[in-house]
């Protein structure tokens, strides 16, 4: 069976444009999170990841402009023909910041309108939307993989994006989920999330017969999703269902626990999410595997988060180094975990990426490196 590999990627975040630039900023310990005072977003100051001076394209919303910049960077890498490419847009809220605006057609608020706009802007053959809370980015990559294996697409471009808005911030505030300072994933003093905005783009291609993948290429080895049916916003208290998704992903990738070199966790820094993930990793037998959360660099970027973190994890694998969990100092979950709090260098061949979201959904994906 042909392998589906990560051919090109990019991102637009508060740290800047491009994967390499963002990675170097993270490697240097810098974060895109800062204190924000903007009453149009939230009445009080809050910590978040806001992109300043976002370029706007004609007839495009701010969210769509973020997507355009990320996709344009992939075109600049030599992938400029999307005429036979499927586009998957991953977002939780899309253009919801346009609600109440008198300057725009209300039909532009729907996610399908953004996918159609991007399809026409770049000339994609077809565009679909995947919106499944905070697992959207990871699930989109799995849908892309299966679309190429089962529907004969040679290329799929996944773009994930969400932006800060009053609607999103007030919603998380009403759940008392926002941290009153910089987030601390898995830490004993964690008290909630920081929200951020970003756009990430990933081009996946199918391995061609007789043309083996280059060394150090990253491919999707397996993946799975599950639903724990626990609560509309609260995660499972046991982690069993995320553990099930991890096991199914490993089974599809034909690997064992000992083959996993690193874990990129969802790690939102809320009390219950981090505890649930810790229990899931313990249940599967991954308590001693190096693990990080990247939320301290970007905040939780919702529909972009899983995709953003897959791209950064793949870059880490190419460099054989694993980034620290920014904000983490002292373990604050009931199960032992091997949280990285400094840059570590070691051979990395296989990575597990997890995600969980509202509606009790979970996802796991296995990335492997050609060696």
Secondary structure, DSSP 8 states (H G I E B T S, - for coil): ---EEEEEEEEEETTEESHHHHHHHHHTT--S-EEE--TTT-SS-EEEE--SS----TT--HHHHHHHHHHHHHHTTT----TTEEEEEE-SSTTGGGTT-SSS-GGGGSHHHHHHHHHHHHT-SEEEEE--GGGHHHHHHHHHHHHHHHH--SEEEEEEEE---HHHHHHHHHTT-B-SSS--TTBTT---B-EE-EEEEEEEEE-BTTB---TT-EEEEEEEEEE----SSS--SS-HHHHHHHHHHHHHHT--GGG--EEE------HHHHHHHHHHHHHHT-TTSEEE--HHHH-B-GGGHHHHHHHHHHHHHHHTEE---TT--SB-SSS--EE--S-EE----EEEEEEEETTTEEEEEEEEE--
